[in-house]
Amino acid sequence: MSRALRAEWTKLRTLRGTGWLLLLAVVLTVAVGAVLAATLTCPWGRCTRDSVRLAFGGLQVSQACVALLAVLAVGGEYGSGMIATTLTAIPRRGRMLAAKAAVVAGLSAVAAVVGVLGSALAARLILPGTGYPVPSPVDGPTVRAAAGSVLYLVLVALLAVGIAMAVRDSGVSIAVVLGLLYLFPLLASLVTDPGWHRFLWSLAPMNAGLAVQTTVNVASLPIGPWAGLGVLAAWAAAALLGGWLLLRARD
């Protein structure tokens, strides 16, 4: 397994654009979160909005960078034909997929940790000027939102790896991943029936996964914070399983 990990790390490290995508993910996470935090106000001294969720709101944009990196890590090999060399060197398909997923997840986790810490620091600098209280770094909901945000980006990366392995085309894969993340919630919002709307909202990977960032009025959410992250984990696991089965059957 160590040889497979080294091989996947070498390929991803030398892939054009890896560093730029990770850097862009960090910058977008911090910059968008800072802009959202700066929009907060406390009319008549009443601070009602979820400042923690807004501070980490940049993940809704930066997740596209992580997804693109994961798709390129898989689709790039199929596009260049290098997948034949990879499968010759690592005949066990499951080991190859596990190594690729682990390397992508590890890099995504590093970018997520840096981005989340940067967003938290930006919020501590910006929120006092808006009148909002600064969330304590040891507050339970705040810690859960920060840790959950890191896990969210890692799960998005794994979801993208599984889909790319199943589809094998970079363009189609990124369209499917972004459709699940951004289009699914939009379609769910168009459903007028309250029961179906709540169900589809809870099933959408982005909506469910980002529920872990909520620190205000948690009881009103259609799905709980950790349960929502579990929904995203189920999507990622299903994608990886499907990618592995198709990899064994076709290649």
C-alpha positions as a Python dict, from the first residue, in 0.01 Angstrom:
ca = {
    (1, 'M'): (0, 0, 0),
    (2, 'S'): (290, 237, 75),
    (3, 'R'): (416, 207, -283),
    (4, 'A'): (69, 285, -417),
    (5, 'L'): (46, 590, -191),
    (6, 'R'): (387, 716, -302),
    (7, 'A'): (294, 666, -667),
    (8, 'E'): (-34, 854, -632),
    (9, 'W'): (132, 1130, -434),
    (10, 'T'): (401, 1170, -700),
    (11, 'K'): (141, 1186, -979),
    (12, 'L'): (-79, 1437, -801),
    (13, 'R'): (215, 1648, -682),
    (14, 'T'): (345, 1679, -1038),
    (15, 'L'): (1, 1735, -1191),
    (16, 'R'): (-25, 2080, -1344),
    (17, 'G'): (-256, 2296, -1137),
    (18, 'T'): (-261, 2096, -812),
    (19, 'G'): (-91, 2365, -607),
    (20, 'W'): (-292, 2645, -764),
    (21, 'L'): (-624, 2470, -701),
    (22, 'L'): (-537, 2407, -336),
    (23, 'L'): (-421, 2765, -292),
    (24, 'L'): (-737, 2895, -458),
    (25, 'A'): (-948, 2679, -228),
    (26, 'V'): (-781, 2836, 76),
    (27, 'V'): (-807, 3191, -58),
    (28, 'L'): (-1174, 3155, -151),
    (29, 'T'): (-1261, 2999, 184),
    (30, 'V'): (-1106, 3288, 375),
    (31, 'A'): (-1200, 3573, 140),
    (32, 'V'): (-1566, 3481, 91),
    (33, 'G'): (-1606, 3408, 462),
    (34, 'A'): (-1453, 3745, 549),
    (35, 'V'): (-1685, 3929, 308),
    (36, 'L'): (-1990, 3751, 452),
    (37, 'A'): (-1881, 3826, 808),
    (38, 'A'): (-1838, 4194, 717),
    (39, 'T'): (-2202, 4212, 605),
    (40, 'L'): (-2333, 4132, 953),
    (41, 'T'): (-2507, 4402, 1152),
    (42, 'C'): (-2697, 4410, 1479),
    (43, 'P'): (-3008, 4625, 1424),
    (44, 'W'): (-3138, 4766, 1752),
    (45, 'G'): (-2873, 4565, 1934),
    (46, 'R'): (-3022, 4231, 1827),
    (47, 'C'): (-2770, 3990, 1671),
    (48, 'T'): (-2978, 3709, 1526),
    (49, 'R'): (-2780, 3571, 1232),
    (50, 'D'): (-2543, 3275, 1256),
    (51, 'S'): (-2204, 3447, 1249),
    (52, 'V'): (-2012, 3118, 1264),
    (53, 'R'): (-2186, 2972, 961),
    (54, 'L'): (-2134, 3293, 766),
    (55, 'A'): (-1766, 3303, 862),
    (56, 'F'): (-1724, 2954, 715),
    (57, 'G'): (-1952, 3030, 420),
    (58, 'G'): (-1659, 3036, 180),
    (59, 'L'): (-1670, 2657, 164),
    (60, 'Q'): (-1971, 2682, -64),
    (61, 'V'): (-1738, 2832, -326),
    (62, 'S'): (-1405, 2664, -247),
    (63, 'Q'): (-1558, 2316, -264),
    (64, 'A'): (-1559, 2352, -643),
    (65, 'C'): (-1177, 2376, -640),
    (66, 'V'): (-1145, 2061, -429),
    (67, 'A'): (-1391, 1876, -652),
    (68, 'L'): (-1202, 1983, -964),
    (69, 'L'): (-872, 1865, -816),
    (70, 'A'): (-1022, 1524, -734),
    (71, 'V'): (-1174, 1487, -1079),
    (72, 'L'): (-847, 1580, -1252),
    (73, 'A'): (-657, 1330, -1037),
    (74, 'V'): (-871, 1053, -1189),
    (75, 'G'): (-994, 1183, -1523),
    (76, 'G'): (-652, 1312, -1622),
    (77, 'E'): (-516, 957, -1623),
    (78, 'Y'): (-796, 831, -1843),
    (79, 'G'): (-759, 1126, -2078),
    (80, 'S'): (-384, 1073, -2121),
    (81, 'G'): (-397, 693, -2124),
    (82, 'M'): (-171, 673, -1819),
    (83, 'I'): (-433, 465, -1641),
    (84, 'A'): (-301, 161, -1830),
    (85, 'T'): (43, 211, -1675),
    (86, 'T'): (-111, 267, -1332),
    (87, 'L'): (-316, -53, -1346),
    (88, 'T'): (-17, -249, -1474),
    (89, 'A'): (195, -128, -1182),
    (90, 'I'): (-88, -174, -929),
    (91, 'P'): (-308, -461, -1055),
    (92, 'R'): (-526, -463, -744),
    (93, 'R'): (-795, -213, -836),
    (94, 'G'): (-917, -155, -483),
    (95, 'R'): (-567, -71, -360),
    (96, 'M'): (-514, 177, -642),
    (97, 'L'): (-846, 350, -578),
    (98, 'A'): (-787, 359, -202),
    (99, 'A'): (-442, 514, -250),
    (100, 'K'): (-574, 776, -492),
    (101, 'A'): (-864, 862, -261),
    (102, 'A'): (-634, 884, 42),
    (103, 'V'): (-391, 1124, -128),
    (104, 'V'): (-669, 1347, -261),
    (105, 'A'): (-842, 1346, 77),
    (106, 'G'): (-518, 1428, 258),
    (107, 'L'): (-440, 1729, 40),
    (108, 'S'): (-801, 1846, 65),
    (109, 'A'): (-784, 1816, 444),
    (110, 'V'): (-472, 2034, 457),
    (111, 'A'): (-635, 2302, 243),
    (112, 'A'): (-952, 2279, 452),
    (113, 'V'): (-769, 2318, 784),
    (114, 'V'): (-577, 2622, 660),
    (115, 'G'): (-890, 2777, 508),
    (116, 'V'): (-1106, 2718, 816),
    (117, 'L'): (-841, 2854, 1054),
    (118, 'G'): (-798, 3157, 828),
    (119, 'S'): (-1174, 3214, 823),
    (120, 'A'): (-1193, 3189, 1201),
    (121, 'L'): (-910, 3442, 1238),
    (122, 'A'): (-1073, 3679, 989),
    (123, 'A'): (-1403, 3654, 1178),
    (124, 'R'): (-1231, 3741, 1508),
    (125, 'L'): (-1087, 4052, 1344),
    (126, 'I'): (-1403, 4161, 1160),
    (127, 'L'): (-1693, 4075, 1391),
    (128, 'P'): (-1614, 4329, 1670),
    (129, 'G'): (-1657, 4607, 1415),
    (130, 'T'): (-2004, 4481, 1322),
    (131, 'G'): (-2131, 4463, 1678),
    (132, 'Y'): (-2149, 4084, 1676),
    (133, 'P'): (-1995, 3893, 1967),
    (134, 'V'): (-1683, 3697, 1869),
    (135, 'P'): (-1746, 3320, 1898),
    (136, 'S'): (-1525, 3149, 2153),
    (137, 'P'): (-1275, 2904, 1999),
    (138, 'V'): (-1355, 2655, 2275),
    (139, 'D'): (-1733, 2685, 2238),
    (140, 'G'): (-1883, 2345, 2153),
    (141, 'P'): (-2094, 2449, 1851),
    (142, 'T'): (-1808, 2658, 1711),
    (143, 'V'): (-1562, 2369, 1738),
    (144, 'R'): (-1817, 2139, 1577),
    (145, 'A'): (-1869, 2383, 1292),
    (146, 'A'): (-1495, 2417, 1232),
    (147, 'A'): (-1418, 2044, 1249),
    (148, 'G'): (-1727, 1963, 1045),
    (149, 'S'): (-1623, 2211, 776),
    (150, 'V'): (-1290, 2032, 735),
    (151, 'L'): (-1465, 1695, 713),
    (152, 'Y'): (-1710, 1843, 463),
    (153, 'L'): (-1440, 1937, 213),
    (154, 'V'): (-1272, 1597, 253),
    (155, 'L'): (-1601, 1419, 183),
    (156, 'V'): (-1664, 1638, -123),
    (157, 'A'): (-1322, 1536, -253),
    (158, 'L'): (-1401, 1167, -198),
    (159, 'L'): (-1738, 1208, -366),
    (160, 'A'): (-1565, 1358, -669),
    (161, 'V'): (-1305, 1077, -680),
    (162, 'G'): (-1578, 812, -684),
    (163, 'I'): (-1781, 985, -953),
    (164, 'A'): (-1475, 1048, -1170),
    (165, 'M'): (-1371, 683, -1140),
    (166, 'A'): (-1717, 574, -1251),
    (167, 'V'): (-1753, 826, -1536),
    (168, 'R'): (-1386, 835, -1652),
    (169, 'D'): (-1430, 1168, -1834),
    (170, 'S'): (-1315, 1486, -1659),
    (171, 'G'): (-1567, 1721, -1818),
    (172, 'V'): (-1868, 1501, -1753),
    (173, 'S'): (-1747, 1414, -1404),
    (174, 'I'): (-1712, 1774, -1289),
    (175, 'A'): (-2054, 1852, -1435),
    (176, 'V'): (-2208, 1565, -1236),
    (177, 'V'): (-2031, 1664, -913),
    (178, 'L'): (-2120, 2032, -940),
    (179, 'G'): (-2474, 1939, -1037),
    (180, 'L'): (-2510, 1734, -719),
    (181, 'L'): (-2363, 2010, -506),
    (182, 'Y'): (-2531, 2317, -657),
    (183, 'L'): (-2820, 2210, -882),
    (184, 'F'): (-2975, 1952, -649),
    (185, 'P'): (-3049, 2212, -375),
    (186, 'L'): (-3192, 2448, -636),
    (187, 'L'): (-3430, 2181, -765),
    (188, 'A'): (-3528, 2093, -408),
    (189, 'S'): (-3618, 2456, -343),
    (190, 'L'): (-3867, 2446, -632),
    (191, 'V'): (-4075, 2172, -467),
    (192, 'T'): (-4380, 2326, -304),
    (193, 'D'): (-4494, 2034, -91),
    (194, 'P'): (-4347, 2094, 259),
    (195, 'G'): (-4283, 1726, 329),
    (196, 'W'): (-4105, 1659, 0),
    (197, 'H'): (-3918, 1988, 22),
    (198, 'R'): (-3783, 1896, 366),
    (199, 'F'): (-3692, 1546, 247),
    (200, 'L'): (-3510, 1663, -66),
    (201, 'W'): (-3335, 1940, 128),
    (202, 'S'): (-3205, 1679, 372),
    (203, 'L'): (-3096, 1455, 85),
    (204, 'A'): (-2899, 1722, -106),
    (205, 'P'): (-2526, 1668, -37),
    (206, 'M'): (-2441, 2036, 11),
    (207, 'N'): (-2745, 2128, 220),
    (208, 'A'): (-2714, 1824, 444),
    (209, 'G'): (-2337, 1843, 479),
    (210, 'L'): (-2321, 2214, 559),
    (211, 'A'): (-2579, 2174, 834),
    (212, 'V'): (-2279, 2091, 1053),
    (213, 'Q'): (-2184, 2462, 1042),
    (214, 'T'): (-2508, 2577, 1204),
    (215, 'T'): (-2475, 2709, 1560),
    (216, 'V'): (-2803, 2905, 1590),
    (217, 'N'): (-3156, 2755, 1589),
    (218, 'V'): (-3020, 2406, 1527),
    (219, 'A'): (-3353, 2249, 1623),
    (220, 'S'): (-3524, 2415, 1326),
    (221, 'L'): (-3302, 2241, 1070),
    (222, 'P'): (-3460, 1965, 857),
    (223, 'I'): (-3166, 1744, 959),
    (224, 'G'): (-2920, 1759, 1247),
    (225, 'P'): (-2559, 1876, 1202),
    (226, 'W'): (-2384, 1539, 1234),
    (227, 'A'): (-2668, 1351, 1065),
    (228, 'G'): (-2637, 1590, 771),
    (229, 'L'): (-2265, 1522, 747),
    (230, 'G'): (-2353, 1153, 756),
    (231, 'V'): (-2573, 1201, 449),
    (232, 'L'): (-2279, 1350, 260),
    (233, 'A'): (-2060, 1063, 382),
    (234, 'A'): (-2317, 818, 246),
    (235, 'W'): (-2306, 994, -93),
    (236, 'A'): (-1925, 974, -94),
    (237, 'A'): (-1925, 608, 9),
    (238, 'A'): (-2179, 519, -260),
    (239, 'A'): (-1974, 702, -525),
    (240, 'L'): (-1652, 526, -422),
    (241, 'L'): (-1825, 188, -415),
    (242, 'G'): (-1975, 246, -758),
    (243, 'G'): (-1639, 363, -894),
    (244, 'W'): (-1464, 55, -753),
    (245, 'L'): (-1721, -187, -895),
    (246, 'L'): (-1705, -29, -1240),
    (247, 'L'): (-1325, -19, -1224),
    (248, 'R'): (-1314, -393, -1157),
    (249, 'A'): (-1569, -469, -1429),
    (250, 'R'): (-1431, -253, -1711),
    (251, 'D'): (-1059, -199, -1666),
}
